[in-house]
Amino acid sequence: METRKPSHIICAVRGGPESRETVTQAIALALESGARLTFFRVLDAEFLNHATIGPLSVVYRELVEMGQFAMLILCDRAQRRGVETVDCAVREGNVRKKLREYAIETHADLLVMGRPVRSPGSNTFKLAEFNGWVSDLEEEADLKIHIVTPKTEGAG
């Protein structure tokens, strides 16, 4: 793949503290290239299939609204840093599928995403399969993927 400045960057945001470095690098890349920046988040409601109480759907709606609000805050942060064209998208469903669909649909040049880390919760990607998934998506969506390795706590 040739080296060219991207015109559209997608920054996949999980939402935890490990996303901070991913967001920072995506903003820096957008400033460097003058590219449009889209913060992208997928909310996976698989747990609702196992819910036995009605109010859980109300809680999920609140989570969706909080997710959208957090994305607007990231847009504001990028604008304040000087990114001229920035927006966000929130989708619901399977993270891998929705990320793939969005990358292809938008014809973005660059996807910035964090490398999976060990965490108490479940990760969308297992480390052993991550690199293969990245290679497949780069080819299928004709884009470059920039992987950000989160800094570990306590590291200087």
ABEGO torsion letter per residue (X at the ends): XBBBBBABBBBBBAGBAAAAAAAAAAAAAAAAAGBBBBBBBBBBAAAAAABABAAAAAAAAAAAAAAAAAAAAAAAAAAAAGBABBBBBBBBEBAAAAAAAAAAAAGBABBBBBBBBBBABBBABBAAAAAAAAAAAAAAAGBBBBBBBBBBBGBX
